Amino acid sequence: MDEKRKVTQEEIDNACILHNKYIEGEDGGKQAVFENCSFERLSFKDKQFNSAVFRKCEFNLCDLTDTGMCFSELHNVRFNGCNCYMLTAEEAAIRDVTFDKCYLRSAVFTHSSLRNIAFEKC
């Protein structure tokens, strides 16, 4: 198995800015695509990653409070010990995803395509 690339908070913050420009159709925007990445103790709090792509990623002890992931693709992703309070992932494509010991109160997955999802000790 390939070793995952460790992403920094600065990279997340910058990717969010560029991604939101992409969503708004502004010059210099770029869709956020994360593949084979590890997010360790990072804050996604209040960030909007709607229509972003997360493949083969791990979120460990991250804060995803009020994070937007609507219309996003999450494939082969694991969330470990994350705060997902008010995470909104409506109409997202979510496949082969595990939430392990995550706080999911008020998380929303309305109209999402959920395939092979596991909730362990949440």
Secondary structure, DSSP 4 states (H G I P E B T S, - for coil): -PPPEEEPHHHHHHHHHHHHHHHHT-TT----EEESEEEES-B-TT-B-TT-EEEEEEEES-B-TT-B-TT-EEEEEEEES-B-TT-B-TT-EEEEEEEES-B-TT-B-TT-EEEEEEEE--
